[in-house]
Amino acid sequence: MESLGNMGSNLQNAFGFDSDLWIYLVENIVIIVIYHIITEVILTKKLNLE
C-alpha cells in the first residue's frame, strides 16, 4: 500500500499537479460561470416560451 502512495506523489511531482491544479480549477470555474451567464441570457431574452 505504501508503494501506491509513493506512485501518487511521484506523479504529482512529474506532472506538476501541486501548483498547476489550482490554476486549472480556477480557469474551469471561470469558464463555467461565463457559459452559465450566456445560457441564462439566451434563455431569458432570446427564447420566447410564451
N, C-alpha and C positions, 0 to 999 in steps of 0.2 A: 504494500500500500504506500510505503514511503517513496517508492520509485515513481508512482503516479504523480505525487506532489512535486517531485523534482522535475518531472517532464513538463508539468504545467508551468512551473517557474522558468524553466528554460525556454519554453515557447513565448512566454511574456517578454523575456529579455531579448529573444531573437527578433520578434516582430514589433517590439516597442509598444505593447498594449498598455503599459502603465501610463505613459504620457499622452499617447495619441487617442486613447479610448475616450477621454473626456471631450476632446475636440470633436471627435466623430459623433458623440452623443448630442452635443450642443448643435452641431450642424444639422443633424436629423430632426431635432426638436424645432429648429427654426423653419426647416422645410415643411414639416407637418403643420405648423401654425400658418404659414403662408398659404398652403394648399387648402386649409380649413377656411381661411378668410375668403379666398377666391370662390370656393364652393358655396359658402353662405351668401355671397353677393350674387352669384349666378342664380341660386335657388330663390332668393327673395326678390330680386329686381328684374331678372330677365325671364324667369319661368312663370308663366301665368297659369296657375292651377285652378282658377275660379271659373 
